[in-house]
């Protein structure tokens, strides 16, 4: 899963980056429920190695991902054709994020067990729904000021990923994209 190659990125960016390209072919790391379970286990170890998820959860995560990619494109003024999302309207994309954030309470509850306070989870929501809601809430922070100032689209050749610029000189999602961009510029300068 290439999205997991950038573990330092915020979880909403990692969700957006479950769509990636190689050799001009788009790939989807959330093609099956098993893919979603593996992704959830990687981004939230508290869910365990095999988080429960079903087809409805997969559809909800894919919808949120597409909405986040569309909103990131708006924030970054992204012009990459391959990075386009099926969600065409930013208003519809925002509504999808709002649906996801409302899917389940993401905040902790306080429980008393054996006379001691413990952190608990609200009843009635699945682990996948809580994760979806939490990711949507994090995305709202990322896509709005001041968080949106550092969100970037990677313009490495053929890349469709997003990243958070965490260093003044960072221009690509990875060193690989930076190397491909420099090689393409070199080739363009020395082409006869």
Phi, psi and omega in degrees: 000102180303331179299333180278353177289345181242064186293345180281349180286151175301151184304320178299324178292320178297324176294314178303323185276013172282357167253124183214167184235146170216130180048047175067017177245129177278140178238153180234113179281357177242053182276333183226167176298322178299321177298316179298315179301316179296319180295315179299318179297325181286322184270341179221083183302338179296341180281350180089175185287340181224073182298140178291133177202154180226186182300322178296320177297317179301314179298319181294318179292321178293321177296316178297317179301314181296321178295317180295321178296319179295316180291324176296321178298322178293311182299318183272356187053047184288125180250006183289121182297318182292339182275358183302146180253152176296340178279110186274335189248129180296327179294316177296321179296318177297321178297322178295318177298318179296322176297317182293317182294332180273357185299326182197146175299128181260350182278156179282161172246164178253123180241151175248119177233133181054036178075005182240143176287138177225151176283132179233179178241145180301141180286160171091350180247145177283162178300320180295319179295321177295319178296316179302312181297317180296317179296319178297319178296319177296323180295323178300318178295320182290322186273352180246161180299143000272354184300327185290343183298332183256358178285132183225153168266138178276124179258026171295151182307121177076000184279146177234014186272164175242159178206165175256122182289107184253006178213141184303332183264358182288125180236349183228165181289334183208166176297326179299316178294321177298317178296318178296321179295316179295320178296319179296318177296317179299313180299317180297323180288328186256009178288136182270000000 
